Amino acid sequence: MSHVATPHDALFKRIFANPDNAASELRLVLPAALSARIDWSTLELCAGDFVDPQLTERRTDLLFTVRCTGQDALIYILFEHQSAPDWLMPFRLLRYIVRIWEAFLRDNPTARHLPAVLSVVLHHSEHDQRAWASPIKLSELIEIKPAERASCAGLLPELGFTLHDLSRSDDADLRKRSLTAAVALLLLRDARSNNDLLAALHRWSGTLAQIAEAPNGVEALAALLEYALRVGQIPRKSLEELARQLGPVTMEAYMTTAEMIAKEGEIRGRAQGKAELLLRQLTRRFGALPESASARLTAATSDELDLLAERVLTATTIEEVLG
């Protein structure tokens, strides 16, 4: 099994950045009365990310705008992905929503109202016992005794979000989405925990064949197969045989993906060899290295390691090498 930093996020964004796929999911998980009022044909992906400066590794996943039927006002839908429960999720969403509002006011300095921002969290766990058990309302995070809470009615923020916990969705539920979205959700639900993911994909082979026949079928299948290869416990020959059975489009997507992952492995292998050699050189030159130095070498790219190796020739301290 090969790895990338965030294979779950990568699949989520590649599939659900498509408004058709996103709409097929959002319209089912949002409250039915609200979903019925939304004109889903107006769903549009917003460009860019809203970065929290205190959480530089975290970005909002997907942000859409949409209009309700017969209304001009935009509604924002913040679509987040979580591969593990997050106790502070309501607070994190609040920070993102504030940044969305700040951006809106920068673009509309005379506005006297803020747009509605609805939050939807898609969650999948490796094991059923890791199903979502964290708060879904901001008020649940605020420490206050029940008696005082009742007295504060209307004073405490009640920001909540819609949760789609994939561990609670069976195949019949997933099939209500668009073809590509349904298979993506299947993979997010099962790839880490299903010991027979290959059997599941055979069960969904008709859907995969339909995706192959659709416009951009190669790109969609490549995203799905890449995730299966990176995360699922499937022998490559078995997945290749399934792709071959599904026809030339699926086989093309599989071969493109498999070759890309193999090339990544070769690049990683060369970088690892350079890192191990440089680690030995630095240890011999400067003695035992701090853990931070070893971590820096392990995370460095091949080009970065070449640069560090050049510095070893003239550096007098480990700090001069690592910069």
C-alpha positions as CSV (number, residue, x, y, z in Angstrom):
1,M,0.0,0.0,0.0
2,S,1.3,3.4,-1.0
3,H,0.7,6.6,1.0
4,V,0.3,10.3,0.4
5,A,0.0,12.9,3.1
6,T,-3.8,13.2,2.9
7,P,-5.4,10.6,0.6
8,H,-8.8,11.0,2.2
9,D,-8.8,14.8,1.6
10,A,-7.5,14.4,-1.9
11,L,-10.3,12.1,-2.9
12,F,-12.9,14.2,-1.1
13,K,-11.8,17.4,-3.0
14,R,-11.3,15.7,-6.4
15,I,-14.8,14.3,-6.3
16,F,-16.9,16.8,-4.4
17,A,-15.4,20.0,-5.9
18,N,-17.7,19.0,-8.8
19,P,-21.0,20.8,-8.0
20,D,-23.1,17.9,-9.4
21,N,-21.4,15.4,-7.1
22,A,-21.6,17.9,-4.2
23,A,-25.3,18.6,-4.8
24,S,-26.1,14.9,-4.8
25,E,-24.7,14.6,-1.3
26,L,-25.7,18.0,0.2
27,R,-29.3,17.9,-0.9
28,L,-29.8,14.5,1.0
29,V,-28.0,15.4,4.2
30,L,-29.3,18.9,4.8
31,P,-32.8,19.2,6.5
32,A,-35.4,18.2,3.9
33,A,-37.5,21.4,4.3
34,L,-34.4,23.5,3.5
35,S,-33.1,21.3,0.7
36,A,-36.5,21.6,-1.0
37,R,-36.2,25.4,-1.0
38,I,-32.7,25.4,-2.5
39,D,-32.2,25.8,-6.2
40,W,-29.4,23.2,-6.6
41,S,-28.7,24.2,-10.2
42,T,-27.1,27.4,-8.8
43,L,-24.6,25.6,-6.6
44,E,-21.2,27.0,-7.4
45,L,-17.8,26.3,-5.9
46,C,-16.0,29.3,-4.4
47,A,-12.4,29.8,-5.4
48,G,-9.6,29.8,-2.8
49,D,-9.2,28.6,0.8
50,F,-9.9,30.4,4.1
51,V,-6.8,29.7,6.1
52,D,-6.8,30.0,9.9
53,P,-3.4,31.6,10.8
54,Q,-3.4,29.7,14.1
55,L,-4.0,26.4,12.3
56,T,-1.8,26.7,9.3
57,E,-2.1,23.1,8.3
58,R,-5.9,23.3,8.3
59,R,-7.9,24.8,5.4
60,T,-11.6,24.8,4.8
61,D,-12.3,21.9,2.5
62,L,-15.0,23.1,0.1
63,L,-17.1,26.3,0.1
64,F,-20.1,26.7,-2.2
65,T,-22.7,29.4,-2.8
66,V,-26.3,28.6,-3.7
67,R,-29.6,30.4,-3.9
68,C,-33.0,29.5,-2.6
69,T,-35.8,29.3,-5.1
70,G,-37.1,32.8,-5.9
71,Q,-34.5,34.6,-3.8
72,D,-31.4,36.6,-4.8
73,A,-29.6,36.3,-1.5
74,L,-26.7,33.8,-1.5
75,I,-26.3,31.0,1.0
76,Y,-22.8,29.7,1.7
77,I,-22.4,25.9,2.3
78,L,-19.2,25.0,4.0
79,F,-18.5,21.3,3.2
80,E,-15.9,19.8,5.5
81,H,-14.3,16.3,5.6
82,Q,-13.2,14.5,8.7
83,S,-11.4,11.1,8.8
84,A,-11.5,11.1,12.6
85,P,-13.8,12.7,15.2
86,D,-12.8,16.2,16.3
87,W,-14.1,17.4,19.7
88,L,-13.6,21.0,18.8
89,M,-15.2,20.8,15.4
90,P,-18.0,23.4,16.2
91,F,-15.4,25.9,17.3
92,R,-13.2,25.3,14.2
93,L,-16.2,25.8,12.0
94,L,-17.0,29.1,13.8
95,R,-13.5,30.3,13.0
96,Y,-13.9,29.4,9.4
97,I,-17.3,31.1,9.2
98,V,-15.9,34.3,10.7
99,R,-13.3,34.3,8.0
100,I,-15.9,33.8,5.3
101,W,-17.9,36.7,6.7
102,E,-14.7,38.9,6.9
103,A,-14.0,38.1,3.2
104,F,-17.6,38.9,2.3
105,L,-17.4,42.3,4.1
106,R,-14.2,43.1,2.3
107,D,-15.9,42.6,-1.0
108,N,-19.1,44.3,0.2
109,P,-18.1,47.1,2.5
110,T,-21.5,48.7,2.5
111,A,-23.4,45.5,3.5
112,R,-25.5,45.6,6.6
113,H,-26.3,41.9,6.7
114,L,-24.2,38.8,6.7
115,P,-24.9,35.8,4.4
116,A,-26.1,32.5,6.0
117,V,-23.3,29.9,6.2
118,L,-24.4,26.3,6.6
119,S,-21.9,23.8,7.7
120,V,-21.9,20.1,6.6
121,V,-19.3,17.6,7.9
122,L,-18.7,14.3,6.2
123,H,-17.1,11.9,8.6
124,H,-15.7,8.4,8.1
125,S,-13.9,6.2,10.6
126,E,-11.6,3.3,10.3
127,H,-13.6,1.3,12.8
128,D,-17.3,1.5,13.7
129,Q,-16.4,2.2,17.4
130,R,-14.8,5.4,16.2
131,A,-18.1,6.7,14.9
132,W,-18.7,10.4,15.6
133,A,-19.3,11.0,19.3
134,S,-18.1,14.6,19.6
135,P,-20.2,17.7,20.0
136,I,-22.1,19.0,17.0
137,K,-23.1,22.3,18.6
138,L,-20.9,25.1,19.9
139,S,-23.0,25.4,23.0
140,E,-22.0,21.9,24.0
141,L,-18.4,23.0,24.3
142,I,-19.2,25.8,26.7
143,E,-18.6,24.8,30.3
144,I,-21.6,25.9,32.4
145,K,-23.9,24.2,34.9
146,P,-27.4,23.2,33.6
147,A,-29.1,25.7,35.9
148,E,-27.1,28.6,34.6
149,R,-27.4,27.4,31.1
150,A,-31.2,27.6,31.3
151,S,-30.8,31.2,32.6
152,C,-28.6,32.0,29.7
153,A,-31.1,31.0,27.0
154,G,-30.5,33.1,23.9
155,L,-27.2,34.4,25.2
156,L,-24.9,31.5,24.4
157,P,-24.0,30.8,20.7
158,E,-25.8,27.8,19.3
159,L,-23.9,27.3,16.1
160,G,-24.3,23.7,14.9
161,F,-23.6,21.6,11.8
162,T,-25.1,18.9,9.8
163,L,-23.2,15.6,10.2
164,H,-23.1,12.8,7.7
165,D,-21.4,9.9,9.5
166,L,-20.6,7.3,6.8
167,S,-20.5,4.5,9.4
168,R,-24.3,4.9,9.6
169,S,-24.9,4.7,5.8
170,D,-25.5,1.4,4.0
171,D,-25.0,0.8,0.3
172,A,-28.6,1.6,-0.5
173,D,-28.2,5.0,1.0
174,L,-25.0,5.7,-0.8
175,R,-26.6,4.8,-4.2
176,K,-28.9,7.8,-3.9
177,R,-26.0,10.1,-4.8
178,S,-24.5,10.6,-8.2
179,L,-22.5,7.7,-9.5
180,T,-19.1,9.1,-8.8
181,A,-20.1,10.5,-5.4
182,A,-21.6,7.2,-4.4
183,V,-18.4,5.2,-5.2
184,A,-16.3,7.9,-3.5
185,L,-18.4,7.6,-0.3
186,L,-18.2,3.8,-0.5
187,L,-14.4,4.0,-0.6
188,L,-14.2,6.6,2.2
189,R,-16.4,4.3,4.3
190,D,-14.8,1.0,3.6
191,A,-11.3,1.3,2.3
192,R,-9.6,1.4,5.7
193,S,-11.8,-1.1,7.5
194,N,-13.1,-3.6,4.9
195,N,-10.8,-6.6,4.6
196,D,-12.6,-7.5,1.3
197,L,-12.8,-4.2,-0.4
198,L,-12.2,-6.0,-3.7
199,A,-15.5,-7.8,-3.3
200,A,-17.3,-4.5,-2.6
201,L,-15.9,-3.1,-5.8
202,H,-17.1,-6.1,-7.7
203,R,-20.5,-5.6,-6.2
204,W,-20.4,-2.0,-7.5
205,S,-18.9,-3.0,-10.9
206,G,-22.0,-1.9,-12.7
207,T,-21.7,1.6,-11.3
208,L,-18.0,1.7,-12.2
209,A,-18.9,0.7,-15.7
210,Q,-21.5,3.5,-15.9
211,I,-18.9,6.0,-14.7
212,A,-16.5,4.8,-17.5
213,E,-19.2,5.6,-20.1
214,A,-19.8,9.2,-18.7
215,P,-18.0,12.3,-19.8
216,N,-14.7,12.7,-17.9
217,G,-14.9,9.0,-17.0
218,V,-11.2,8.5,-17.1
219,E,-10.5,11.3,-14.6
220,A,-13.2,10.2,-12.2
221,L,-12.1,6.6,-12.3
222,A,-8.5,7.6,-11.8
223,A,-9.4,9.5,-8.6
224,L,-11.4,6.5,-7.3
225,L,-8.8,3.9,-8.2
226,E,-5.9,6.0,-6.9
227,Y,-7.6,6.1,-3.5
228,A,-8.3,2.3,-3.6
229,L,-4.6,1.7,-4.4
230,R,-3.3,4.0,-1.8
231,V,-5.6,3.2,1.1
232,G,-7.3,-0.2,0.5
233,Q,-5.8,-3.6,1.1
234,I,-6.2,-4.8,-2.4
235,P,-3.5,-6.8,-4.4
236,R,-2.7,-4.7,-7.4
237,K,-3.1,-7.7,-9.8
238,S,-6.6,-8.2,-8.5
239,L,-7.6,-4.6,-9.0
240,E,-5.9,-4.6,-12.4
241,E,-8.0,-7.7,-13.4
242,L,-11.2,-5.9,-12.3
243,A,-10.2,-2.8,-14.3
244,R,-9.6,-5.0,-17.3
245,Q,-13.0,-6.7,-17.0
246,L,-14.7,-3.3,-16.9
247,G,-13.2,-2.2,-20.3
248,P,-10.6,0.0,-21.9
249,V,-11.6,3.3,-20.2
250,T,-11.3,1.8,-16.7
251,M,-8.1,0.0,-17.7
252,E,-6.6,3.3,-19.0
253,A,-7.5,5.0,-15.7
254,Y,-5.9,2.1,-13.7
255,M,-2.7,2.0,-15.7
256,T,-2.3,5.8,-15.5
257,T,-2.8,5.7,-11.8
258,A,-0.6,2.7,-11.1
259,E,2.3,4.2,-13.1
260,M,2.0,7.5,-11.2
261,I,2.1,5.8,-7.8
262,A,5.0,3.6,-8.9
263,K,6.9,6.6,-10.0
264,E,6.2,8.3,-6.7
265,G,7.6,5.3,-4.9
266,E,10.8,5.4,-7.0
267,I,11.2,9.1,-6.2
268,R,10.5,8.5,-2.5
269,G,13.0,5.6,-2.5
270,R,15.8,7.7,-4.0
271,A,15.1,10.5,-1.5
272,Q,15.1,8.0,1.4
273,G,18.5,6.7,0.3
274,K,19.9,10.2,0.1
275,A,18.5,11.0,3.5
276,E,20.1,7.9,5.1
277,L,23.5,8.7,3.5
278,L,23.3,12.4,4.6
279,L,22.3,11.3,8.1
280,R,25.4,9.1,8.4
281,Q,27.6,11.9,7.1
282,L,26.2,14.5,9.5
283,T,26.5,12.1,12.5
284,R,30.1,11.3,11.7
285,R,30.8,15.0,11.3
286,F,28.9,16.5,14.2
287,G,28.1,13.6,16.5
288,A,24.6,12.6,17.7
289,L,21.9,14.7,16.0
290,P,18.8,16.2,17.6
291,E,15.5,14.5,16.7
292,S,14.5,17.7,14.8
293,A,17.4,17.3,12.5
294,S,16.5,13.6,11.7
295,A,12.9,14.6,11.1
296,R,14.0,17.4,8.8
297,L,16.0,15.0,6.7
298,T,13.3,12.4,6.6
299,A,10.7,15.0,5.3
300,A,13.0,16.7,2.8
301,T,12.6,16.2,-1.0
302,S,15.4,14.8,-3.2
303,D,16.3,18.4,-4.4
304,E,16.4,19.7,-0.8
305,L,18.7,16.8,0.2
306,D,21.1,17.7,-2.6
307,L,21.3,21.2,-1.4
308,L,21.9,20.1,2.2
309,A,24.6,17.7,1.0
310,E,26.4,20.6,-0.7
311,R,26.4,22.6,2.6
312,V,28.1,19.7,4.4
313,L,31.3,20.5,2.5
314,T,31.8,23.9,4.0
315,A,29.6,24.0,7.2
316,T,31.2,24.0,10.6
317,T,27.9,23.3,12.6
318,I,24.8,21.3,12.0
319,E,22.8,24.6,12.1
320,E,24.7,25.8,9.1
321,V,23.7,22.7,7.2
322,L,20.0,22.8,8.1
323,G,19.7,26.5,7.7
